[in-house]
Amino acid sequence: MNIKKFKDSEKILLAYMQLIRLKNCVIVFFAIFITAAMVSGGISISEKIFFAAAAAFIITAAGNIFNDYYDYVIDKINRPDRPIPSGKVKRSDAMMLSLTLFLVGIALAYNINLICFAVAGVNVIILMIYARYSKKMLLVSNFIVSYLVASVFIFGGLAAAGEIVEAKPIFVLSVCAFLMTFSREIVKDIEDIKGDEKSGAETLPIQIGVEKAKNVAVIFLVFAVLLGFVPYIFKLINNLSYYLFVIIVADIVFLYSLTKQPKESQKMMVAGIVIALLAFFAGSVF
């Protein structure tokens, strides 16, 4: 009996880990520490930085849950194995957890500084609007997700510095993240086109066709790759050789992702973003 309860609890835990997209939340968590290190020039684990990382993790988790709540119908077609459409997590439970996490995340941001509190509050509102209307906003929804990803690095920098100082490397990192995420969101729309069409969604692949949408995704990806060389060319970071080596590895991953099918391609893009983040970290700290 105890073994059965343990297995049931394990299944529930795994379902919630899938619901919050634990991997993405962990990436966001460590992105805050890396961005803070870029500002301070060394690894910093102060109380404010920890609050910032925790707030970013929790708000990201809440946003993912909130999005799945509203994507229930589409996910029944595109991703029937996800926690809510599969019945592993009740929709009502998911909504309550999401709202609770949003409040906790905002409370943590309040303990950092007022500007971080404001950024967190604005992002929560944007996440809610996105979840409710994203499938009807065409490229606006892609823009919103790209902004939210880029804002993570700004949030980390503000938590470390309290204001924008020597922000050039963080600005470049944020713009790279924006462009790469925009490309990835288009690829995700291509992957989801079947369910989106049936639900009446308005996405770029539906409006202009899959091939043209792929070309748009490639353009954003190439711009992100080229922008990644700006810190090296203009000497915006400390260790140029470390940075150049790691950013080239990231670019290879990005470009190779173009040869893959949408599902695998967007996963490789996430890996490329992580490697690019490590490039900025290595160039700024070592």
C-alpha positions in Angstrom: 0.0 0.0 0.0 2.8 2.4 0.9 4.6 1.5 -2.3 1.4 2.3 -4.3 1.0 5.7 -2.5 4.7 6.4 -3.2 4.3 5.7 -6.9 1.1 7.7 -7.1 2.9 10.6 -5.4 5.8 10.3 -7.8 3.4 10.4 -10.8 1.8 13.6 -9.5 5.1 15.2 -8.8 6.4 14.4 -12.4 3.1 15.8 -13.8 3.6 19.1 -12.0 7.3 19.2 -13.0 6.1 18.8 -16.6 3.4 21.4 -16.1 5.8 24.1 -15.0 8.4 23.2 -17.6 11.0 22.6 -14.9 13.9 22.6 -17.3 13.0 26.1 -18.6 12.5 27.4 -15.0 15.9 26.1 -14.0 17.5 27.8 -17.0 15.8 31.1 -16.0 16.9 30.6 -12.4 20.6 30.3 -13.3 20.3 33.0 -16.0 19.7 35.5 -13.1 23.0 34.5 -11.4 24.9 34.7 -14.7 23.5 38.1 -15.5 24.3 39.4 -12.0 27.8 38.1 -12.4 28.1 40.1 -15.7 27.2 43.2 -13.8 29.4 42.7 -10.8 32.3 41.1 -12.7 32.2 38.0 -10.4 29.9 35.3 -9.0 27.5 36.9 -6.5 25.1 35.0 -4.3 23.6 37.8 -2.2 20.1 37.7 -0.7 18.8 40.0 -3.5 20.2 37.9 -6.3 18.7 34.8 -4.7 15.3 36.5 -4.4 15.6 37.6 -8.0 16.4 34.1 -9.2 13.6 32.6 -7.1 11.1 35.2 -8.3 12.0 34.6 -12.0 11.8 30.8 -11.5 8.4 31.0 -9.8 6.8 33.6 -12.2 8.0 31.5 -15.1 6.5 28.4 -13.6 3.2 30.3 -13.0 3.1 31.6 -16.5 3.6 28.2 -18.0 0.8 26.8 -15.9 -1.5 29.7 -16.8 -0.7 29.2 -20.5 -1.5 25.5 -20.3 -4.8 26.3 -18.6 -6.0 28.3 -21.6 -4.3 26.1 -24.2 -6.3 23.1 -23.0 -8.3 22.6 -26.2 -5.3 23.0 -28.5 -3.2 20.7 -26.4 -5.8 18.0 -26.6 -4.8 17.9 -30.3 -1.1 18.9 -30.3 0.0 17.6 -27.0 -2.5 15.2 -25.5 0.1 13.7 -23.1 0.5 17.1 -21.3 -0.7 17.1 -17.6 -4.0 19.0 -18.1 -5.4 17.4 -21.3 -4.2 13.9 -20.1 -6.1 14.4 -16.8 -3.0 14.1 -14.6 -3.7 17.6 -13.3 -7.2 19.2 -12.9 -7.6 22.5 -14.7 -9.0 24.1 -11.5 -6.0 23.0 -9.5 -3.7 24.3 -12.2 -5.3 27.7 -12.1 -5.2 28.0 -8.3 -1.5 27.0 -8.3 -0.7 29.5 -11.0 -2.3 32.4 -9.3 -0.6 31.5 -6.0 2.8 31.3 -7.6 2.3 34.7 -9.4 1.6 36.3 -6.0 4.7 34.6 -4.4 6.9 35.7 -7.3 5.7 39.3 -7.1 6.2 39.3 -3.3 9.8 38.1 -3.7 10.5 40.8 -6.3 9.2 43.4 -3.8 12.1 42.4 -1.5 14.7 43.2 -4.2 14.0 46.8 -5.2 11.1 48.8 -6.6 12.2 48.6 -10.2 12.4 44.8 -10.0 9.0 44.8 -8.4 7.6 46.9 -11.2 9.2 44.6 -13.9 7.8 41.5 -12.2 4.3 43.1 -11.9 4.2 44.1 -15.5 5.5 40.7 -16.7 2.8 38.9 -14.7 0.1 41.1 -16.4 1.6 40.4 -19.8 1.8 36.7 -19.1 -1.9 36.6 -18.2 -2.9 38.5 -21.4 -0.6 36.3 -23.5 -2.2 33.1 -22.1 -5.7 34.3 -22.8 -5.3 35.9 -26.2 -2.0 34.6 -27.7 -3.5 32.5 -30.4 -5.4 35.5 -31.8 -2.6 38.0 -31.9 -0.5 36.7 -34.8 3.1 38.0 -34.4 2.3 40.0 -31.3 2.3 36.8 -29.3 5.7 35.9 -30.6 6.9 39.4 -29.7 5.5 39.0 -26.2 7.3 35.7 -25.5 10.5 37.1 -26.9 10.3 40.2 -24.7 9.6 38.0 -21.6 12.7 35.9 -22.3 14.9 39.0 -22.9 13.5 40.7 -19.7 14.9 37.9 -17.6 18.4 39.2 -18.2 17.4 42.8 -17.6 15.7 41.7 -14.4 18.9 40.0 -13.2 21.0 43.0 -14.1 18.6 45.3 -12.2 18.7 43.1 -9.2 22.5 43.2 -9.1 22.9 46.8 -9.8 19.7 48.5 -8.8 19.9 50.6 -11.9 21.2 50.2 -15.5 25.0 50.7 -15.4 27.5 49.5 -17.9 24.6 47.7 -19.6 26.1 47.1 -23.0 26.8 43.4 -22.6 23.4 42.8 -21.0 21.7 44.8 -23.8 23.4 42.6 -26.4 22.5 39.4 -24.6 18.9 40.6 -24.2 18.6 41.4 -27.9 20.2 38.1 -28.9 17.7 36.3 -26.6 14.8 38.3 -28.1 15.8 37.4 -31.7 16.5 33.8 -31.0 13.3 33.3 -29.1 11.3 35.0 -31.8 12.8 32.5 -34.3 12.0 29.6 -31.9 8.4 30.7 -31.4 7.8 30.7 -35.1 9.3 27.2 -35.3 6.9 26.1 -32.5 4.0 27.6 -34.4 5.0 25.4 -37.4 5.1 22.4 -35.1 1.6 23.2 -33.7 0.0 24.2 -37.0 -2.4 21.2 -37.0 -4.1 22.0 -33.7 -3.9 25.7 -34.2 -5.8 25.4 -37.5 -8.5 23.4 -35.9 -8.9 25.8 -33.0 -9.1 28.9 -35.3 -5.8 30.3 -34.1 -4.0 33.0 -36.1 -0.3 32.2 -36.4 2.4 33.1 -39.0 2.5 29.6 -40.6 -1.3 29.6 -41.0 -1.3 33.1 -42.5 1.7 32.9 -44.9 2.4 29.1 -45.1 5.0 26.9 -43.5 7.8 27.5 -46.0 7.6 31.3 -45.8 7.3 31.1 -42.0 10.5 29.0 -41.9 12.3 31.7 -43.9 11.2 34.4 -41.4 12.5 32.2 -38.6 15.8 31.8 -40.4 16.2 35.5 -40.8 15.7 36.2 -37.1 18.1 33.4 -36.2 20.8 34.7 -38.5 20.5 38.2 -37.1 20.9 36.7 -33.6 24.0 34.8 -34.6 25.6 37.9 -36.2 24.8 40.0 -33.2 26.5 37.5 -31.0 29.9 38.7 -32.4 29.3 42.3 -31.4 30.8 41.9 -27.8 33.9 40.4 -29.4 34.3 43.0 -32.1 33.7 46.0 -29.8 35.5 44.5 -26.8 32.5 44.8 -24.5 33.5 41.9 -22.2 36.7 41.0 -20.3 37.9 37.7 -21.8 37.4 37.8 -25.5 39.0 34.4 -26.3 36.8 32.5 -23.9 33.7 34.3 -25.2 34.6 33.8 -28.9 35.2 30.0 -28.5 31.9 29.4 -26.6 29.8 31.7 -28.8 31.0 29.9 -31.9 29.9 26.6 -30.4 26.5 28.2 -29.7 26.2 29.5 -33.3 27.0 26.0 -34.7 24.2 24.6 -32.6 21.8 27.4 -33.8 22.7 26.9 -37.5 22.5 23.1 -37.2 19.0 23.4 -35.8 17.9 24.8 -39.2 18.5 21.4 -40.7 16.1 19.6 -38.3 12.4 19.1 -38.1 10.4 21.7 -36.1 10.1 19.6 -32.9 13.8 18.8 -32.7 14.9 22.2 -34.1 13.2 24.2 -31.3 14.8 22.0 -28.7 18.2 22.6 -30.2 17.6 26.3 -30.1 17.1 26.1 -26.4 20.4 24.3 -26.1 22.0 27.0 -28.2 20.6 29.8 -26.0 22.0 28.1 -22.9 25.5 27.8 -24.5 25.3 31.4 -25.6 24.5 32.4 -22.1 27.5 30.5 -20.9 29.6 32.4 -23.5 28.6 35.8 -21.9 29.3 34.4 -18.5 32.7 33.1 -19.4 33.6 36.3 -21.2 32.5 38.5 -18.3 33.8 36.6 -15.2 36.9 34.7 -16.2 
